[in-house]
Amino acid sequence: MAPYLARIDIYPIKSFDGVAVETIAVLASGALQGDRAYALVDASGKFVNGKRFASMHRVRSRFSDDLSQITVWLNEPTSATTFHLTSPTADFEQWGSNYFGQPVTLQHNGEMGFPDDTDSPGPTVISTATLQTVADWYGLSLAETRRRFRSNLEIDGVPAFWEDRLFSESGAPMPFQIGAVTFWGINPCQRCIVPTRDSQTGDRTQHFQKLFSEHRAATLPPAVARSRFNHFYRLAVNTRVAPNSVLQPLTVGDSVTILE
């Protein structure tokens, strides 16, 4: 099989649950429309996210089709409450302030969102086979592993760690195309504490990072430059949109091609 785009996930509010979509616009910044477009921040301007708050994992959420509303709950959907993400947002901010035990506000950036890597704000890319391989390391389901790593674009029709071809040994951007859009692969994505936790409870998986690094080093494809790994707790590829790329929507089923 030839590589193709098998899944698109966006995360409308940073650290909240994702939304699987069939098609998505690519913004001029390289970000996917609606991905991490909102974020909760504390009084000092720091993100209120899963890195800092393990309690974030216990929050379940779903979004309206136009992403203008969020419904949140902690235990059962029967206790869910729906809030507006466009003005007025005070009720949602009050809910967040109560839950996290400090004042929080909702911020919005419709041009680039709030990516972890602002130098490479394009979608993160990973293969389905990679996620399944990592799932097998820990006896996790594919769905749980997908939720832990929170990548945007999932490629199928390829072997595990195929996406490691999307960055170069020299560090120069690696061009590849999904549908009509040309991206640059930049570097293997450095992971944080979030994948070490159960995505639904926040409970820590013992020795997750140590085992991951050992397995990752052992399974790194021979053609991939180890010099791009100052450590092996890296998975998926950070991207930028190539200058002057045709910004057509991405759609599940689009072909994926590495450009020479």
N, C-alpha and C positions, 0 to 999 in steps of 0.2 A: 504494500500500500504506500501511496505517496503521503507526505505530511499534510495534515489539514487541521484547521481550527475546530476543535471538538467542543469547546465550552468557553463561555465568557462569564466572568463574575465581576461585579462591581460592589463596592462597599460605600453606600451613600453617606454614612456618618463614620468617621474614623473609629475603628475598634468595635463597631456594632456589627450585627449579622449582615451577610452579603445577600445579593440578589443575582440569580442566574438569568441572563437575557439571551435572546437569539441574535440580536443585532445592536450595535452601539456606534455612536459617532466618535470620531477622533478629533480632539480639539487642536488648535494651533500650537499649544504648549507640548503636545504629544500625549497628554492625559486622555483617558476615556471620559466622555461626558457623564457626569454624575458620580464618578468614582472619588471617594474621600472628599466630596464637595463640601461637607460639613464636618466640624469638629467641636467637641466640648473643650473648653479651656478653663483653668482655674484663675484665681485673682492675680497670679504672677504671669499669666499668659502661657503657662505650660499645658501641653495636651493632657486631658483626662482620658487615658487610654489603657489598653491591656498591659502594656509594659509596666506601668506604675501601679495599677490597681487590679489585683487578681479577681476582685469582686465584679469586674466588668464581664467576665466570662459567664456569670450567672444571669445576665440580662439577655432575654430573648426579644427579638424585634422582627417586625415585618413592615414593609413600606407600601404606600399606595402606588398605583401604576405610574403616576406622574412624579413620584418621589417627593411630593409636597407634604405628606403626612407620614408619621411613624406611629406604630402601635407597639407598646412595650409591655412585658410582663416578666415576673420572676419565677413563678412556679407553674401555674396553669394558665392557658390562654383565656379562661373564663374570668380571670382577674385583670385582663388587659385594659390599658388606657391608651387612647389615641390623642396625639398632639400634632399641631401644625409646625412645620419647619420654616415656613415663611411667616411674615408678620401677621399676628402676634406670636412670639415664641416664649413669652414669659412663663407659661404653664409648664412647658417642657424643661426650661431652665430651672424652675422650682423643683420639678421632679428630680432632675439630676443633682441639684444641690442637696436635697434631702437624702438621696441614695448614697452619694459619695461623701456626705458629711462636711461639705464646704461649698462656698458659693461657686457656681460654674455658669458660664455663658456659652451660647452657641454662636460659632463663627461660620462664615460661608465664603468660599472662593470658587466661583464658577468658571474661572479661566484655567486653573491648574490643580485645584483641590489642595489637599494637605498631604503630599507624599512624604515618606521618610527621607528619600533621596531627592532633594530639590534640583540637583544637577542632572538627574536622569528621571524626569517625572513621567516617562512613558509607562505603559503597562508592564507588569512583571510577567515573564513567560516561563512555562514549565511544561513537561510532557505528562500525559496520563500514566505512562509506564513508570516514570520516575516516582510519582506519588504512590503508585501501587507498590513499588519496591520498598520505599521508605515505610509504608504501612506494614509490610511484611516483616521488617526489622523488629517492630514492636508488637506485632499481633493486633494492630489497629485496623479499622475499616478504612476503605478508600475515602468515604465521606468525612470521617473524623480527621484524617490526614489532610484532606483538602481544606477543612475548616481551620486547622492549625496553621497552615502555611499561607493561606489567604492570597494566592496568586490570582492574576486577572485572566490570562489567556492560557488555555490548556491545549496542547498539541497532541494529536493521536496519529497512528500510522507510523510511529517511530519507536525505537528502543528506549529503554531507560537512560536518562542523562544525555539524550540527544541534544537538548538545549545548550549543553556545554560547548557546542560548536558555534554558538551565536556570540562569542566574544573571542578576541584575537590574543595571541601570545604577546604581541607588541603593546597592546593596550589601545591600538587604533580602533575606532568604531567599526563594527562588523555589519555590513548592510544585509538585510533580509526583508522579504516581502510577504505580507499577509493580505490576500485579496489584492487590492490596488494600492495599499499603503506600504511605503518603505520605512522601516525602522532601522535604527542602529543598535546592535547589541553592545553593551558597555562593559559589564563586569558581573561576576557571580554575586548574587545578593547575600549580603551578610545578615544572618538571622539574629533575632533578639530572644528574650525569655519566653515570648508568647507560645512558640511551638512546643515548649517543654511541658505545657499545662493542658489538662483536659479542657476541650473547647466549651463544654457545657457547665462545668463545675469550678474550674480554676485549680483543681487538685494537680499537684506536681507529679510528673512521671519520673521516677527515680533514675538517675544517671543518663537522662535523655541526651544531653549535649555530648557527654563523653562517648557514649555508644554511637551517636550519630557521626561524630568526627572520625571515629575509627572505621566505621562502615564506608563513609564518604571517601576517605583516603584510599581504601582498598578497592573501591569500585570506580574510581576516576578513570574515564576512558583514556587509553594510551596516547591518543593524539592531543589530549587537552594539556595545556601548559600548567604544570604545578606551580610555576612562578606567579600565577595569578591568584594563588591561595596562600595568604599569610597565615591562615588557619582553615580548617575544613568544615567549620560550621557555617557553610554557605550552600544555598540551594535556590534555584530559579535564576533568571537573568534580568537585570535592570536594563531599561531601554530609553532611547530618545527617538522622536520622530525625525526622519532625515529632512534636511532643509529642502524646501520646494517639493516635498512629497505631495501627491494628490490625496487630499484628506477625504476619501470616501469612507462610508461606514464599514465596519467589520461585521461579518455575519458568520455564524456557525456554519461550517462546511467550506469556508474559504480555503484555497490552497496556500501552502507555506513553502517559500523557496529561499534558500540561501543564495545571495547574489555574489558572483565572482568579481 
